């Protein structure tokens, strides 16, 4: 568990975040009910990837930039949720709708007790998309490439007990 991520430094939508489209049923569970979200590939922090009034597009490259001037990495998935991939986070997160649900769930797990209904809804959505949520989270917990900003092992146990 880490609270100071060297990849994103705790900032929303870091430059190397995996940005993905969020399908309509899951939007209410994302930060700012965003149609696009971003997940840090290191600490698994979830943020809205919607442009803000202070974001702009670099006229020379047509790439979005953030207020700090960093390039906002747009995921391979463009705007079609079925094309969303999370391999840059970890191969245990499936592609498509199921992976999007897992990413949104990772954004809710730090507040599992407060977000119990939302966690239940998103977990159910992932399972309907064919994802074994517990197995996916356990594999993610064991991955060397991630250092969640919350205690993922504890959240897995709590989720199984509460739900």
SVG drawing of the C-alpha trace seen along z (x, -y; Angstrom):
<svg xmlns="http://www.w3.org/2000/svg" viewBox="-27 -27 35 43">
<polyline fill="none" stroke="black" stroke-width="0.4" points="0.0,0.0 1.3,-3.5 0.0,-6.9 2.6,-8.7 2.6,-7.3 5.8,-8.1 3.8,-7.7 0.8,-10.0 1.9,-11.8 -1.8,-11.6 -2.9,-13.9 -6.0,-13.2 -5.4,-11.7 -1.6,-11.6 0.1,-11.8 0.6,-8.0 -2.9,-7.1 -5.0,-4.6 -7.9,-6.6 -11.1,-4.7 -14.7,-5.4 -17.3,-4.6 -20.6,-3.0 -23.8,-4.8 -24.7,-2.3 -21.4,-2.8 -21.0,-6.6 -22.8,-7.4 -20.1,-5.5 -17.1,-7.4 -15.6,-10.7 -17.9,-13.5 -20.1,-10.9 -17.6,-11.1 -18.1,-9.5 -14.3,-9.0 -12.2,-8.0 -8.5,-7.4 -6.7,-4.9 -3.1,-5.3 -1.3,-2.1 0.8,-2.1 -1.5,-3.1 -4.9,-2.4 -6.2,-5.8 -9.3,-6.6 -10.1,-10.0 -12.3,-11.7 -10.7,-12.2 -13.3,-14.7 -11.7,-17.9 -12.0,-20.8 -12.1,-24.5 -8.4,-24.8 -7.5,-21.9 -6.7,-22.6 -5.6,-21.0 -2.1,-21.6 -2.6,-23.1 0.7,-21.7 -0.1,-18.1 -3.9,-18.1 -3.2,-16.2 -4.9,-17.2 -2.8,-18.8 -3.5,-19.4 -3.0,-22.5 0.5,-21.4 1.4,-21.0 1.7,-17.2 0.2,-15.2 -2.9,-13.4 -2.5,-9.8 -5.6,-8.7 -6.1,-4.9 -6.1,-2.7 -9.9,-2.3 -11.1,-5.6 -14.8,-5.9 -16.0,-2.4 -16.2,-0.6 -15.9,2.8 -12.4,1.7 -11.1,0.7 -7.9,2.4 -6.1,2.4 -2.9,4.2 -0.8,1.2 -2.3,1.6 -2.1,5.4 -3.0,8.3 -5.4,9.6 -7.9,6.8 -10.0,8.0 -10.7,5.9 -14.0,4.4 -17.0,3.8 -15.9,6.2 -12.5,4.4 -14.2,1.0 -16.4,2.3 -13.3,3.6 -11.5,0.2 -14.6,-1.6 -14.8,0.8 -11.1,0.1 -12.1,-3.5 -14.8,-2.7 -13.0,-0.1 -11.0,-2.7 -14.5,-3.8 -16.0,-0.4 -18.1,-0.9 -19.5,-4.2 -20.0,-3.1 -21.4,0.3 -24.4,0.0 -22.3,-1.3 -19.7,1.4 -22.4,4.0 -23.9,2.6 -20.5,2.3 -19.4,5.8 -22.7,7.2 -22.2,5.4 -18.7,6.9 -19.9,10.3 -22.7,10.0 -19.9,9.1 -18.3,12.4 -15.6,11.3 -14.7,13.3 -14.2,10.2 -12.5,11.8 -10.1,13.7 -9.2,10.6 -8.6,8.5 -6.5,11.3 -4.3,11.4 -4.1,7.7 -3.1,7.7 -0.3,10.2 1.0,8.2 4.4,6.7 3.6,3.8 1.0,2.2 1.2,0.6 -2.4,-0.4 -3.0,-3.5 -5.3,-1.5 -5.0,2.0 -6.3,4.1 -6.0,7.4 -8.1,6.0 -10.7,4.7 -11.0,8.0 -11.8,9.7 -14.2,6.9 -16.0,7.0 -16.5,10.8 -17.8,10.3 -20.1,7.4 -21.5,8.5"/>
</svg>
